[in-house]
Amino acid sequence: MRLTLLALALAAVSFTFTAAGASSDEGYRAHDPQNCVTKRFRVADAHGRTVTKRVRICG
């Protein structure tokens, strides 16, 4: 019985800390939207053919 209560208490404590960590705003960037620009570059490959490369620049 004691082991069951200890396991339940440990599960409740770990769930509390896990839920608190998930609600923190570290690394969450929805409030700070990024401005991204897609640029296209035309370059020649090793055989002389033109290849279009796209680069996404976010700032």
Residue, then its C-alpha position, 0 to 999 in steps of 0.5 A: m500500500r505504501l509503495t502504491l501511494l509513493a508511486l502515485a505521489l511521485a507520478a503527481v509531482s513529475f506530472t506537475f513539473t512536466a506541465a509547468g515546463a510545457s507552459s513556459d514561453e522559452g523558444y516559443r516564437a508565435h508572438d514574434p513572427q519572422n519575416c522571410v524572403t525567398k531569393r532565386f539565384r541562377v548559377a551554372d553547374a559543372h556541365g554549363r547548364t543553368v540551375t536555379k537555386r532558391v534561398r530562404i532568408c529569415g530575419 
